[in-house]
Amino acid sequence: MTTPKAREEAVLEAVRERRELVNDAIPEELPIQRPERLYEASRYLLDAGGKRLRPTVLLATAEALADVEPLTTDYRTFPTLTGEPIDLMDAAVSVEVIQSFTLIHDDIMDDDDLRRGVPAVHREYDLETAILAGDTLYSKAFEIMLETGADPSRMVDALDVLATTCTKICEGQALDVTFEERDAIVPEEYLEMVEQKTAVLYAASACLPAILQGADQETIDALYGYGLDIGRAFQIQDDVLDLTVPSDKLGKQRGSDLVEEKQTLITVHARDQGVAIEDLVDTEDVDAVTEAEIDDAVAELEAAGSIDYANTTARDLVDQGKRRLEVLPNNEARELLCQLADYLIERGY
Amino acid sequence: MTTPKAREEAVLEAVRERRELVNDAIPEELPIQRPERLYEASRYLLDAGGKRLRPTVLLATAEALADVEPLTTDYRTFPTLTGEPIDLMDAAVSVEVIQSFTLIHDDIMDDDDLRRGVPAVHREYDLETAILAGDTLYSKAFEIMLETGADPSRMVDALDVLATTCTKICEGQALDVTFEERDAIVPEEYLEMVEQKTAVLYAASACLPAILQGADQETIDALYGYGLDIGRAFQIQDDVLDLTVPSDKLGKQRGSDLVEEKQTLITVHARDQGVAIEDLVDTEDVDAVTEAEIDDAVAELEAAGSIDYANTTARDLVDQGKRRLEVLPNNEARELLCQLADYLIERGY
């Protein structure tokens, strides 16, 4: 039995190894070309960092499906289930490019100043360039996916997943905006929003290799479900971490969701328990809130059982997601996907 | 020999007939669904009007290729060159949806208040919703194109055209932004920018039916070239009309391009002839400029031969585009595509 710490180390190493390959591929797939300022802005967040969790899910799922030992097969000429090779790295870069496009536009919409420790694109450049950089990444994601060289009918299915995923992300973001103006959100509504805004891109990352490699529909559906489950768990854990991780480790003010009155599974539950969420923190200015205020608010949320509720919900989703992986061959890559699921809710930040 | 006026009437009638069919299809392909505000904002400009010139090009090109009498064949079950039917209306709506997405984001970038006689989406709704509405239309265009039911390998080629077209539109818009900060633009640079920003969507509209119907590469390339030619001519004519059409007919202040110091083929040519473009109009406020100031400026541009130069360039492009149509069967729909090309530079507004 490995310890959680040892497990986390193993996952982080697996993520790191794939991240390096993805990081090498990004400038190849998205070179800085004319007009340079547009492409520099498009690459800005991609180059600033990121764990590349979604590409890791995509690449590891492909390894599990192909039943190959992890990291022994070139992702650029990766075997499908019918033999002919595809460029799987293109698919991995494509989902990361979609992720980056949504971050650029989200930062404009939320008027956030910082992302990955650097200025948001609309701060580093300007609003015009940030909108255009996101729009460029959007179509580039399709162009890059089109380069995998997969069989046309599989390619059509993959592009369909990519397009519907983008639509759902927009719908989820729009729901999130309406939630900010509403009080009585029930947990199901919150989870639906998170599914659309965050989880669908994990779902796409997990099922795209199955589609491109030619797996059967049952496998594709199970992997999509795995992605939805771990993606929702990931977002819930993000909400917990916002309350529990020291600001310096978090890279932003702890409790900022409370200050900004963002709906999370924790506040949705607490309100249902009779907690007056809007009174938990007095200020609406993230720079003005004190650690003591946040401590008191967190204590009240803990007393209402809301943090436990969020943790339990995330754990249940992860366990459900892991069970769905039984459609895959029992191999090292599948084990990695299980560990990755655990990591998403056990990670400290 | 028909008169230009009679020809224009015939073209307008052909556009009107197809526009009504496209207008019926838009709510079918893009219904208002949850979250309603997002979809209402996405539909706002589409519902506000528009000539549907790009869908008309697409539908008429398909009719010419299939060698059918215009408007006698259901676009929803349109014959390909290999017999099996496709839903061509989906392709027509898809390009119009792309056009609408670019208008919504362009209006944000240019901070324009009005479009098609109604407030821009970011004015009628808000910045967040306008960004998201554009993003939603972006992926919906791909989803709608995926519904044509075309053979997968043709579908892959069609989606490739759609994606690269969107990328080029972004690149063209980015070039346009950099031009605003530069003086010495040569005509070739201006035409390259217009090609990317405006003409590629006409090119896509003309070549997509050929791809979806299974035409050969020579035909696809010729139709793409026709679209590029007439799209550039269309934009040049737009620049001419901005100077020559009375404000009330134009729907905005005549000469606003001069006031806002936008680069057009006319100003690029005039500067080359030694005209001090920045001194043509004193004010930078569209609401403060007088008709007399615009009259003087236009007279100076005419004296420099710049308006003639723009007209000649547009005419040459249209003639070149029409010659490319010789790859098509000689039929009524091809004649319409020729008339449409003429209309783009003969139209009064």
Interface residues (C-beta under 8 A of the other chain):
Chain A: R34 P35 R37 L38 H105 I108 M109 L127 E128 T129 I131 L132 G134 D135 T136 Y138 S139 K140 F142 E143 L146 P152 S153 M155 V156 L159 D160 L162 A163 T164 T165 C166 T167 C170 E171 Q173 A174 L175 V177 T178
Chain B: R34 P35 R37 L38 H105 I108 M109 L127 E128 T129 I131 L132 G134 D135 T136 Y138 S139 K140 F142 E143 L146 P152 S153 M155 V156 L159 D160 L162 A163 T164 T165 C166 T167 C170 E171 Q173 A174 L175 V177 T178
